Amino acid sequence: MAGLERVNRQLFPLRDISAVAELFRDEIEKSPDPDLSLLSIVVGAVENSLTCNRSPVLREVQGEGEDAAGGDFEIEFHIVDALYSKFRSTILGSVDLSCYGDSKFATRELVKKVSDVIWNSLSRSYYKDRAHLQSIYSYLTGNKLDCFGVALAVVAGCQVLGFNDVHLALSEDHAWVVFGENGAETSEVTWHGKGNEDKRGQPIGTGVGSLSWLYVNGQPVVCDRYMEVASLVSSVNPSFNMTTDIKEVADIQQQLMWLLYDQGHLEKYPMALGNLGDLEEINPTPGRPSCQELFSQAVDASRKYYSNKHVYPYTYQGGYFFRHKMYKEALESWANAADVLREYNYSRDDEELYKELMEIANELIPHIMKAVGSGIDAHSILKDPECFAHLLRLYDGICQWEEGSVTPVLHIGWAKPLVNTIAKFDASVRAQLVIDLQDEQEEEASSMKEERVSVKSGSEESSSGERKSEEQTNDRGDSLNNNNYSKTPDADSTSNLRNGAGNGTVLHPSIEALTAACSEKILNPDFLLQGDGEPFVAGSRDDLTADVPELDTGLIKSAGQKSNGSLVASSSTAGDGSLHPIKADQRVAAVVNIVTSLSHTDDGRPKLILSSRKMCGLKDLLLSEKLNTQAISLQLTAQSQVQVGRKTRPGSQENSSGSRPKRTRRE
């Protein structure tokens, strides 16, 4: 790649949308390897000229000689050429290829070197959530890039060096690169959050974080060159400020997205399809698929290509339904998003998703309840038990997202809106929902399997009965020969009988955990009934009153088992003493997706299977005629789900019963 020789200079200066679209069309259709740095410079120049160097007041009246499709920008060729040459000289002048051998594939050291070149030339400040910093134009004119911009610049830099095996890998809130033959290697090249520059060069897939939503559990969008063009177009931000968007920028982005859509480059890119759906909702294009169809295509792409590991396609869809007052469909989409969350453990890197879910749970759903509480839509969904099921499924997924995590998710700010929303549904509506617990279904399946095994072995036992009888007769005969020694069970046999192993049965882990915790008092009845004192106390469970029998002691985690198939292995301990969650195989995850979906009984009643410990403990409370709102709030905000990984002093015991240490029992 020698420069801009193949660029059609007759398109310059770029003054309207059609000229920009034609430049992109030439690169996409006529070049086997579209030039990322050129296209990022052009689209960044247009975006910055329209959003950073103009009045927010758009022209309402155009002159007779003005093109109605035109924009208020002008991009000269010599400016693009100068910036393009600057980027190439920066990369070529800083990387000595002779130090990395003659391999036709990039190495980790080379990728790290290119990322160092980009990183070390940036200004020393982090720019989180700042607009218009995602293009190479921003890098060349202001030495500023956001997280995505750094990753894009690294890929473009490797393209300048002639390594076309380096490509972007995108999650829903992060970016890294893949390289090597068949993209087998991965590497961090940028930061996330407040800046983790020390991770640059490290492979993805090491540590607990690789199993979080930030890395979509090994299901990122791995781009080819055309999808990388789609990513830089999708990252365009038309906002002028928090409340105003620039229409010309949105129009350019929309036309370029349709250009890529027509060529099939958005088929495997759910986020880009969602962005295009948002643009079409604001400004529909005649003869094109509707925004609702685009949101459905994004969901289908996530299910087909990424094992349903992406959350945002469902939140895009739910937001559309909410804005168009299709409230039942919105609740279903948000519940589907929560089903995806079951596969992850929450971490502090999931801040963006946390804020998205908090807005849904604490603002949008209460707004729906208020809207349907009066007026023409009064009680339209409050009489529908399926809507109640979708609400519970949403919170069940969030609770299971929290299980096994070292950081809590739900607090009192989550509990109050949920309690208020549940109270909107009449007891007769709630009673129509059939709620099953996943643990109960697993126990039932296990018992059925044991019965089949016992029936199969019954014939074998009967055939050996005669032989055993003869042996017992011989034993009695031996005892008459002055050999009056009677065998007694040894200690091991007695222990086995106590544990239920003597008759060939093994107790379920949940029963063992319940047995271990039955001697501990968990909840303070005074706090539940009157609000006095601490919510958690130590002591005997016998002191609990009968007014709150519904609260589930299953919140005390047993051996780190998580109901969605992830485990906290006691032998996997970090340097700080915290336990690491270890995800199970994909087969277990697929089973969870099936059992948590909404189904119907033979008589047409909706049936929901709850999986999280917290929501399972709320089953009776949710279906009771009179809601115990304080008990529901206390159950939802219980912290025992996230205390598994707390660091303890050597020789001390973990206090899982509450905020106070357990008293030593007096003899």
N, C-alpha and C positions, 0 to 999 in steps of 0.2 A: 504494500500500500504506500504509494509514493506521495500522495497528496490529494488535491481536489480536482485532478484532471478530468475525471468522469462526470463531474457535476455540471449540469446545464446552467451556464451563466446567464442565459437569456431570461431565466426566472427572477434574476436579481435586478433591482432591489425588491425584496419581498414586502409587498404592501397589503396583501389580502389573504384570506383563508385559502382560496383556490391555489395560489402560488405555493404556499407551505404544503398543502396536500399533494401537489404535483411533485415537489421535491422528495417527499416521503415515498410517493408511489414509484419514482424512478429508482430509489435505493432498494425498495422491497422487491420490485419485480425484475429489475435489470441486473442486480448484483447478487451473486451467491452468498456474499458475506456483508450484509449492511453495515455501514460505518457508524458505530455507536457514538463515537466522540463528535462527529459532524452533526448527527441528528439531535443529540443532546444539547449541543451549542445552539443550534437553530431554534429548537423549541424553548430552550431557556431564555434566549434573547427575546423571543416574542412574548413569553410570559412576563418577564421582568419589565419590558417596555410598556406593557399594558397595565400592570398591577403596581409597580413601584415608582413610576415616573409620570403619573397622570393624576387628574382630578377624579375623585370618586363619582362625580356627577357625570353620567353618560349623556352623550348628545341626544337630545330628544327630537330635534329637527335636523334632517340632513339636507345638504344643498342639492340642487337639481343635478349637478354634475358628479355627485358622489355615488359610489357603488353601494347599494343597499347591503351587500354581503361583505363589504370591506371593513377593515379595522383601523384603529388609530396607531399604526406602527409602520416603521420602515427599516428593514435590515439590509445593509449594504454588503456586497460580496467581500470587499477588502477587509471589513471587520471580522467576518466569519473566517476568512483565510488567515488573518493574523492570530486569532484565538486558537484556531486549529493547529497552526504551526507551533504556537507556544506550548500547547499540550504535548505534541509529539516530541519537541525538543526537551521538555521536562522529563519525560519517560526515557527517551533514548539516551539522554545525557547522564542519567542517574543510575542506569542498570547496565552493567557490563555482562553481556551474555556469555563471554568466554569463561566466566567463573562457574557456569552451571552446566557444562558439558554440551554434548551434541544431541541430546534427546529431543525428539520431535514433540514430546509432551512436556507440559510445565511440571516443575517440581515444587514441593512445599516451600523450599528455600526461596525460589523465584517468586512465588505468590506473596510470601511474607515480605520480600524486598520491595515489590511494587506497592504493597499496602503501606510499608514504611515511608516510601517516597510521597505518597498521597498524604499520609497522616502528618508527617513532619513539616509539610508545607501549609498546613491549615493554621488558622489563628488559634490561640490557646483557649478559647472558650467553647463550651458545649452549647449546641443550639437544638434543644429538645422542643418539639412542637412549634418550631418556627417555620413559617411558610416560605416557599420559593427558594429553598436551599438544596434542592435535590438534583440539580443539573450541573453538568460540567461547566456551563457558562458561569454559574455562581462560584465555582471553584476557581476559575481563571480570572474573574473580575474582582472577587472579594475574599478569596481564600477561605470560603465558608462552605461547608457541606453538612447535611444531616446524615443520619444513619444509613438510609438507602443510598444517598448520593455517594458516600465513600465506597460502598460495595460496587455500584455502577462504574465509578471511576477506575476501580481496580480491574474490573473486567475489560473496560475500554483500554486501559493501559497495557494489559496482556495482549489484547488484539493488535495494538500498535507494534508490540514486539514480535508478532507473528504466531502467537500461541492461541490457536482457535479452539483448544479443548477446555479453556477456562470459561465457565458459565455461571450465571446467577442461580442461586437456590433461594426461594422466597417462602417464608411462613406468612402468617397474617399480621405479624408485627416485628419482623426481623428479616435480615438478609445475610447470606454468606455465599461462598463460591464452591463449586465442584470442579475438579480438574483431573487430569490423568486419562489413561485409556478407558473409554466407556464411562468417564465421570466417576471413577471408583473412589477417588480421594475427596475429602471435604476440608474446608479451612475457614476459620473465623477471619474476617478482614476488617470489621467495623465494630462499633460499640453498640450497647443497648442500655437505655436508662441514663444513669449518671456518668457513664463512661467506664468501660471495662477494656481499656486498650491493651491490658496485659494478656487478653485472650487471643489477640491476633496471631495467626499461625497455628493455633490449636485445632485439632480435628473436632468435628461435631460427633457426638455419640459417646463422649466420655463424661461421666458424672451424672448426678441426678437431674440436672437441668435439661439434659437432652431428651428426657421423657416428659417434659412439661409442654403446655400449650404453646409456649414461645417457639419450640422446635417441632410442633405438630406431630410428635411421636414418630419421626422418621418418614413423614408423608408431605414434604415440601413441594412447591411448584418448581421443578427443575427446568430451567428455560433453555431453549435453543436460541439462536441469534434473533430470530423473528419475534419470539416471545419476549426477549430482552428489549426490543423496540417497543413492544406493547407495554412493557413495564414502565419505560421512561415516559410514554404517553399517558399511561394511567396515573402516574405520579404527579402530573401537572395539577397545580392548585389554582383555580380561578378566583380565589377570595382576595378582596382588597383589604377588608378588615373583618372583624368578628361577625358583622351583620350584612355585609355587602359583597356580592360576587360580580366580577366583570364578565358581561355576556359574551364579548368577543373571544375571550380565552376559553370559555366553556364551549362555544361553537367550534373553535379550532380543535379542541380535544375531542368533541363529539364526532366530527368528520373523520379525524384520524383513527378513532376507535372503530368506526364503521368500515374504514378502509382495511384495517387489520381483521375485522370480523368476517368480511367477505372473502378474505384469503384463508380463513380457517385458523388463524393464529390465536384466537381467543377460546378455542374449544376446550382446552385444558387449563384455563386460567380463570377460576371462579371469582377472584377479587376484581379482575378487569370486567367481567360480565356484570358484576354488581355495580361497578362504577358507571358503566354504560347504561344500565337500567335507571340509575339515579338521574343521569343526564336526559334520558328519554322521558322520564316522568315530568321534568321541568319544561322541556321543549321537544315534544314528539316529532319524529321525522315521518312524513307520509310514506306509506308503502313499506315500512320497516316493522320488524317484530315489536310488539308492545313491551313496555317496561315489565309488566307482570310475567310475560313469556321469558324475558331475559333473566329475571330473578329465578324462575324455575329452572332455566338452563344452568345457572350457577350452582343450584342445589344438586342437579343431576351430575354435573361435572365433579363435584366433591364426592358424591357417592360412587361414581364410576371409576374415577382415576385415583382418588386419594383415600379410599376406604372409609369415607364419611368422617374424616378427622378434622374438617374445617368448620368453624363456628359461624363466621361472618356471613356466609350465604343465607343462613336461616335468619340472622338478625336483619340483613338487608330486606328479605322477604317480609319478615314481621313488621318492620318499620313501614313498608309500603302498605300493608293491610291496615295498620293502625291509622295512617294518614287518610285512608279512604274509608274509615269507619267500618272495616270488616273485622270486627273485634274478635269473633270466634276464631277466624283464620289466623289472626295475629297471635292469639294465645297458643294455638297449635304450633306455629312456627317457632315461637320462643321456647316452648317445651321441647321441640326437636333440637334446638340449639343446646339446651341443657342435657339432652341425651348424649351429645358429643362430649360434653364436659366430663362425663363419667369416666372416660378413658385417661384423664389427666389428674395430677395432684397440683393443687394451687401453690404458687410461689410468688414472691414479691415482684418478679419480672412480668407477671401477668396483670400489671396495673391497668392497661388499656381495656382489657376484657372485663376486669373487675368493675371499672367505671361504667362500661356499657351495660352490664347486667344490673348494676345498682340503679341506673336510670330506668331500665325496664321495670324492675321490681318495685321501686319506690316512687316513681313518677308516672310512667306510662300506664301501668296497670291500675293504680288508684284513680287516674284520670278516666280510664274506661269505666270503672265502677261508678264514678260520679256522673258520667255521661249517660249511662244506662239506668241510672237510678230515678230519672224523671224525664218528662218530655215524651216525644213520639217513640223513642226507643226504650221506654221504661221497661225494665225487667226482661228484656229480650234474651239476654244470655244468663241472667241470674236464675232462670228457671230451667236451664240446660245442664244436666249433670256432667255432660262431656266437657263443658267449659270448666267446671269444678275439677274434673280429672286433669285437664291440661295445666291448671294452676298448680295442683299438687305435683305433677310430673316435673314442672319447672323447678320447684323448690327441692324435689327429691334429687334431681341432677346436681343442683348447686351444693346440697349437703354431701353428696357423694364425691364431688370435686374437692370438698374440704377434708374428707376422710384420708388419713395417712399423711396429711400435709403438716409441715412444721409451723405454719402460720394460719390462724383462724380466719374464716371468711365471714360468717354470720355474726352479727352483734345486734344490740337492741334496735338499732336503726333499720335493720332488715325485719325484725320480728314484728314490730308494731304495724307496718303496712300490711303484712301478711295476715295478721290477726284481724285487722279491720276489713280486709277483703273477704276472708272466710266468713266473717259475720254477716256479709251481704247475702250469702246463700242461705236460703231457708233450710231448716232441718229436714224437711220432706225431700228437698232436692238432694241434699248431701246423702240421705239414706238410700237413694236410688243407685249410688255408686258402689260397686263391689270392689273391695280392696283386699288384695292378697299380699303376702309378704314373700319375698324371694327366698329367704332362709327356710320358710315353711315348705315351699315347693321343693327345694333341694332335699330337705329331710324326707318328704314324702317319696320323692324319686329314689332316694337312697334306701328307704325301708322296703319299697317295692322290689328293688334289686336284691336285697337281702332275703326277702321271701322267696324269690325265684331260686336263689342259690340254696336255701334250706330245703325247698321241695325237691330240687335236683339231688341233694345229698341224702334225702330221706331213704331212698331205696337202698343206698349203700349201707346206711346204718342198720336197716332191718336185716340185710343179708349177713351182716357180721354179728347180729344179736346172739345167734345160737353159739357161735364160737366164744363170745364173751361169757355166756352163761356157763359153759363148760369150764372156763378158766376160773370163774368164781367158785364153782364146786370143788375144783382142785385146791384152791386156796383154803377153803373151809376144812378140807381133809387134812391139809398140812398143819393147821392150827391144833388139831387133836393129837398130834404126835409130839407132845411135850414142848410145843413151840408156840407158847401163848403170847407172842409179841404182836401187838396191834399197832399198825402204822398210823401216825397222826400227820396232818398237813403241816408242812414246814412253813417258815415265815413268808417265803415267796408266794406259796400257794394261797396263804391267807390274804396277802396283799392283793393278789390277782382277783380273789373273790370280792374283796371290798371295792375294787375298781371296776367291777362288772366284767372283767376279762375271763372269769372262770367259766361263764356260759357261752363264750365265743362272741360276745357283743362288745363294741367299743363306743364309749360315750361321744356324742357330738361335741365339737370344740365350744360351741355356744353354751351348751349345758355345763361344761367344765368351767367356763369363764363365769357363768352365773353362780355356780356352786362356790367358786373361790371368792366371789364378792358378796355373797348373801349375808355374811356376818358384819358387813360395814354399813353404816348409815350414810346415805348419799345426800338426801335433801332435807332441809329444815322445814318441818310442817308449819311452824310459826311464820316463816317467811312466805310460804305458799298461801296461807289463810289470811294473814294480817299484814304481811310486808315487813315484819320486824326481823332484825338480826341479819345474819349472813345466810345466803342461799344454800351453802354446802357446810355440813358439819361432820364430825367424826363420832362414831359410836355404833350402837347396835341397830340393825334395820327394824327390829321389833317395835321401836319407839314411833315408827311412822304411823300416822293416822290412816284410817280407811278412806279418807276423802280424796286422796290422790293416788289410787292404785294404778292409774294408767301409765305413769312415768316409767320409762324402760331402763332397767339396769344394764341393758346391753350396750349402753354408751361406754361402759368400761371396756376398753379394747383388750381382746384376748389374743396374745401372741402375735399381734400385728396383722391379723387377717382382715382384708378389705373385701367387701362383698362384690366389687366389680372385677376381681381377679388380680389385684395388685397386693403385694406382700411387703411387710416391713420386717426384713430378716434381722434377727437379733445378732447375727454374726457380722453384719455389714455395718460397721460403726466408723464414723468419721473421726478426725482428730479431735473435734470438740465434743465427742461423745454422743452426737445426735445420730439417729437411725436413718438409714437411707431407704426410701421406698423403691421396691423393685417390681417392675411391671411383668405381668404374666404374658403368655404367648397370645397371638392374635386369635386363636380359636376361642379362648375364654372371653375375649373382648367381644367377639361376634355374638356369643350367646347372650351377653348382657344387653346388647342392642335389641335383641329379639324379645327378651322377657320384660323389658321396661316399656315396650310400646303399648298403646291403648288397644284393647280388644273389646268384644262384646260377648255376653252370655247367650245361652239359647233363647232366653225370653227377651233379648234385645237390650238388656241393661249394660251400661258401660262397665268395663272391668279393668282395673289398674293394678299393676304389680309394683310395690315399693321396694327399693333396694337399700337405701341408706339407713344407717342405724337410727338417726334422729327421726326421720319420717316414719319408720316402722314403729318407733315408740309412741308416735302420735296417732296411730290408727284409731284407737277407741275414742280418743278425744275429738278427732275430726268428725266422727260419725255420731257423736252423742247429741241428744236433742238440745241440751244447753251447753254452750261452749265455755270451757274453763280457760279463758284467755290468758290468765297469768301463768297457768301450767304450760300452755303452748309456748309462750314466750320464753319461759325458763328452759324448756326442752330444746328449743331451737338455738339458744345462745350458750348451751352447755359447752364448756371448753375441753372436756375430756377427749374429744376427737383429735385434738392437736397436741396433747401432752405426752404422746409416746416418745417424741424425740428430744425431750428436755434433758439438759445435762445435769447430772447429779454428782455429789461429792463421793469419793471412794468410801465404801463401807456404809453409805446411807441408803435407805430404801426409798423407792419412788413413791410419792404421795399422790395416788390417783383418786382419792375420795373427796378432795375439796381443797379449799384454800388454807386450812389449818393442818398442822402435823397431827398424826394419829397418836392418841394417848396410850401410854404403856398400860397394859391390863394388870391389875393387882391380883396377886395370888391369894 
